[in-house]
């Protein structure tokens, strides 16, 4: 977190049922995982573990559900700090690290220990990812509770344009397919043909009942402009960018460009370039953004920890 930034007052309430359930499940997986690994190292019978662990997951999940409901503002507290969000992945990393115990201590590791530990690491990773996403999204919602002054669809252009990324990926598929086919596998031919068809669809005019838009292959994100900053809404994930990270707003012949304060190699690469095709009135949006940026000087700014 940037030290000179002040925190805005968050509008928090009781965590919603989705977060309560997610937090409870995450806590259940973590606690049960610790007990399971301890039991395996203690050579507890598999039947005993199978009889105890499912009930433990349920019991701890219920406790976590109740705890999340009682701690007001819990998702916002987690989502506000990048380090707290990263902490959601610590149990998964710890479970994975448990596989290296034989190299650190004289412990006999059985096949069931390896399998159970891998499964626990995967479950903890998935549940940790879900918890981190929910916490971040709810923090962004709390910091931008006001009505957005402007909303537009972000069709990327430039080097980060999804068209270039898609073409590069399909080109790699074609090359890989040809190499696999040259090595004697028929599957390589199918992958090469698939890549060629996808590349062709980028440039050919296909019937409008089934069209491939390289700028919008997968539900493009929306950008919302609020008093506190910008929100990039990708449906399942939200990113918050405070106004003090926006250095300039420009409108070119092709795009609305939001220049971010960056230095070194990432300068320019992190700019937000929005095709004018997704903006009804780019000049009006630019004026609105400039007004919000100017007013932001008199408003407390939010933490930039959620900007990445």
N, C-alpha and C positions, 0 to 999 in steps of 0.2 A: 504494500500500500504506500502511496506517495505521502510523505510526512506532512506536507503543507496543506493537504486536502482536509476540509472539514466534512463531517458527515451530515447528510440531510436526515430529517426526522422520518423514520419509516412508519408506514401505516400497516401495523401488524394486527393480527387477530388470531383466534384459535386455529391451529393447523387443520387443513382440510382432511377429509377421510382418506384420500389417496396417499397423502404424505404419512399419515398415521400408520396406514397398512404397510407402506414401503419401509418405514423406519422399523416397525415391529419385525417384519420379515428379515431385514438386514441384521438386526440385533440377534434374532433367533439363529440365523446361519452362523454368525460369528461365535456366539457362546457355545452352540452345539459343536461347531468345528473344533474349538479348543478342547472340549471334553472328549470328542471322538479321537483326536490325535493323542491326548493323554492316555486314553483307554487302550489304543493300539500299541503305544509304547510300553504300557503296563501289561501287555499280553492278555487283555480281557477278551473273553470268548465273543465270537462274532454274533452268536444268538443273543447274548446279553446286550450288546450294543444295539442290535436291531430292535430290541424290545424297549430300550430306554430312549434312544436318540430322537425318534419321531415325536414322542410325547414332549421331549424337552424343547424341540423346535416350536411346537405349538404353544407351550407354556410361556417361553421367553418372548415369542412374538406377541402374545396377549399383553405381557408386561410392557414391552416396548411400545405397543399401540397406546396403552394407557399413559405411559410416560410422555410420549410425543403429544398427546392431547392436553396434558396438564402444563407443559412447558410452553408458554405463549411466546411466539416469535422464534421457535427453534429452527424452522427451515430458513428463515431470513438470516439468523446468526450463522448458520453453516454456509449459506450461499454468499454471504457478504465477503468472506475471506477465501482467497485462493488456497491458502494452506489448510484451512478446515475442509475444503472440498477435496483436496488431495488426500487428506487423512482418511477419507472414505475408502481409499484403496489400500490402506496399510494392512488390514487383515488378510486380504488376498495375497499381497506380497509376502506376508509372514507365513501363510500356509505354503506358498510355493517354496519359500526358503527352507521350510522344514524338510524338504526332500534332500537337502545337503547335510542333514544331521550326521549321517554315518561318516562323513569326512571330518567332522569336528569332535565326535565322541564315539566311544566303542559301543555302538548300537546296531543291533541286527534289524535291518529293514526288510519286511516281508512284502510279497506282491500286493496283499490287501492294503498295506500301509501306503504304498505308492498310488494305487488306484483311488483310495478314499481321499488322500491328500490332494490329488489332482482335481477330483470332483469338487472338493471343498474350496479349493482356490478358484475354480471356475465360477461356482455359485456365489462366493464372496465378491468376486470381481464384477459379475453381472449385477448383483443387488447393490453393490457399492456405486456402480455407474448410474443405476436408476436413482439412487438416493441423491447422488451429486447433481444429476440433471434436475430433479425436482426441486432441490434446495436453491440452485442457481436461478431457475425460472421463477420461483416464488419471490426471491430477493429482487429480481428485476421488476416483477409486477408491483412489489411494494414501493420501490424507489420511483416508479413511473405510474403512480395511481391516477394522475390527472389525464384528461382527455387529450389525445395526440393532436397537435396543431397541423400536422401533415402526415399523410400516409401514401406510400407508393411501392410499386413492385420493383424489386432489384433484379434486373436482367444484367448480368455481368458483361463487361467488355474488356478488351485488353488481354494481357498475357494470362490473367486468371479467368478469362472467359471460359465457361463450361464447354463451348464449342472446341476450343483448342485442347482442353483436357480430354474431352471425349475422343477427338481425332487422334491424339497421342496414344490413348489407351487402346483404341481399335487398331492403330498401326502396329502397336506392340503385339496385339493378339494375332494379326496377320503374319508378322515375322515369326512369332513363336510357333504358330500353326504350320508354317512352311518348314521350319526346322524339324518339328516333330514328324511331319510327313516325310521329309528327306531321310529321317532315321528309320523309316519303315512302318510308322503307325498310321492307320487310316483315319484316326481321330484328328490328326493334324490337319487333314483336308477340310473337315467340317469346321474347325476353329478358324482356319484361314478364310473360308467362304463366309462365315458369320461376320468376321471383321471387315471383309470387303463389302458385304451388303450394308453394314452399319455406316461405313465410310461413304458409300454411294448415296445413302439416304440423306446425308448431310447436304449434298450438293444438287440432288435431283429434285424436281418439283413433283411431289407425290400427291395423289388425290386428297382433297381437303377433308374427306371423311376419315382418313388415316394419315396424319402428317407428323413428321418428325421435326420438332423445333429445337435446334442445337442450343439455342439460348435458354430454353426452358424444358429440359428433358424430365426433370423431377420436381415439380411444384416449387417454383422459385420463391425465395424468402421475401418478406415485406419489411420495409423500414418505417418505423414510427418515430416522429420527432416530438419530444416532450420537453418540458421546462428544464428537467435535469440532464437531458442528453438524448441520444439516439438509441433505439432498440431495434436490433435485427432479429426478426421473428422467423425462425425456420420450422415452425409448427411444433416440433418435438424439443427444440432447444432455442433459447433466447440469449442474445449477447447485448450487453449494455456498454455504450461508449459515452462517457461524460463529455460535455462541450469543451472542456479545457484540453481535450485530446484532438479536437478538430482545429487545424491551423487556418484553413481557408475553404471557401465554397465557391466553385466556379462552374459555369455552364459553357460547354464547347458545342461544336456542330454535332457531335455524336453523343455526348454524355453530360450528366451532372456529376461533377467530381468533388468528393469530400476528401481534402488532403489532411492526413493524420500527422501529428507531431511525432516523427521518428527520425533517427539519425543513422548514419553508417549505411550498411548494405541493404537494410530493410526499408530505407526511406524511398517512398514512391511505390514500393511493392505492396505496402499495407494500405494504400489509398483505396477509398471506396468509389468505384466507377460504375455509375448506373446509366444504362442505355436510356436515351430519351424516349424510346418506344414504350417504356413502362411508366412514363410520367405524363400526366395530362397537360400540365403547364409547368415546364422546368423553371422558367424565370420566376413564376409565382412561388414555387417551392424554394428556390434559392433565396428570395426575399424573406420568406418565412423563417428559414434556417438562420439567416443573418440576424433577424430580430431576436430569435431565441438565443443565439450566441452572445449578442450584446447584453441581453437581460441576464444571462448567466453570470455576469460579473458581480451582480448584487445578490445572487443566490448561493447558498452553501452547495458545494459539489459533492457528488457521491464518490464512493470508493471506486478506483479504476481496476480493482482486482477482478471484476467480472467482464472486463473488456476483451479478454482473450479466451 
